[in-house]
């Protein structure tokens, strides 16, 4: 997994988190988060994981971390 940089706003340490939401039989969303442990700013990614290969779901975390790391 890609290294997570410090928060671009306060310099605090950032952690990853995961959440799920089931809207229907055809909709099961996974949410990937990077959250600053100091100021609480969050970057989130979400996708419906029904019929998705594991690699695509795993890629969600990589994209969220890349987005977090590229902020200025």
N, C-alpha and C positions, 0 to 999 in steps of 0.2 A: 504494500500500500504506500502511496505517496506521503511524504512527510508533510505535516500540517504546520504552516507558519504561524507566528504569533498574530494576535489580533491587529489589524491595520489601524484601528482607532485608538486603543488604549495600551497595546503591547502585552495584553494578558495571554495566558495559555489557552489554546482551543482544543476542544474534545469533539469526538463524533458521537452521534446518537442515531437511533432508528425508531420509527413508529409505523404503525399499520392502521388502515382504515378500510372496513368492508362496507361498501355501498349496496352491493347486490351480488347475485351469483356470478355475474360477468365482470364485476369490478372489485378488485382487491388491490388497494394502493399501498405502496411502501414509500415512506418518507425518509430520506437521508438528511441528516443535519450536521453542520459544524457550528458549534456554539462556543463563544468566549466565556470562560469561567469567571472572568473579572467584571465585564460590563454587560454581558448577556446578548450582545449582538449575534444574530443567527443568519446562516446561509442555508437554504433548504432546496432540495430537489425531490420531485415526486413522480412516480410512474405506476401504471397499472401492471401488475406482474402476472396476471392470468395469461397462460400460454406463452410466457417469455422464457428464454433460456437463462440459466444461472449467470452466464457471462454478461448478458445485457443488464441484469439486475446489479451485478457487481460493478459494472461500469458506471452506474448511477453514483455510487460513492466516489469513484475517481473523478467524475465530472464536478461534483459538488466541492471536493477538495481543491481541484484545479481552479474553480471559480473563486473560492475563498483565497487561495494563494495569489491570485492575479489582481486582487483589489489593491488600490492605492489610497 
